Amino acid sequence: MYEAKSSVKNTKGEAISLNYSFQATSQEEAERILSEYKSIMVSKGLKVWLAHWLMANKQGRVEYSCPMIEIMKLIADEDREAFFSVKEKEEHWALTKILEMSKLKREREVKKKGTGTEIVQWVEQPLVEILGGEKEMTAAIAVRVLMPRSDKKGFAPTIYKNSTLLLSPSDMFLAFKLQTRATQQAHGTKNLHVDWDFIFEAGNLQATALSNQRGL
């Protein structure tokens, strides 16, 4: 059993981390799985998570039950008329299970009453918790989205445009980061200033920036 973890500090000095637990038979396999995980979480995995998040908003609660294909429809082409294939359902279910193994954590230091001693507290929130629907072919699933495993305040939500979900996986991460940055800076301001390195990284354009600058 392996656990991957990455952390950054927010403006309050709190450590925000993403933890991913997975199984591997060797160090080499673990490194391969982690590399695939990173690629998934900035493309299809992010789309599936935002689809669960949008469904939670539509139903007005973070814990809900609905047919799995209703969640899949949120990230499908608007003019799609074909049924979802078995392969598409299996992929969506596999990505949902990856999200269940991914947890956000927040670490902060507080003063313990009566002693003045600083202690560390953790708030942990799985991206998605699967409550029901053990098989990928099930008609309905029950999930929780970003439900804190603590009585402490969790993570504040960010507003994302529903149309973000209809972008291609390669474009969506850039739109996701820009909207997140806007919320962090000024509650949705349209006046954002980012450097080119930010754009190249979020848009997966580093190679293009080096080889074909005119194509950007």
Secondary structure by P-SEA (a helix, b strand, c coil): cbbbbbbbbcccccccbbbbbbccccaaaaaaaaaaaaaaaacaaaaaaaaaaaaaaaaccccccccaaaaaaaaccccccccccaaaaaaaaaaaaaaaabbbbbbbbbbcccccbbbbbbbbbbccccccccccccccccccccccccccccbbbbbbbcccccccccaaaaaaaaaaaaaacccccccccccaaaaaaaaccaaaaacccccc
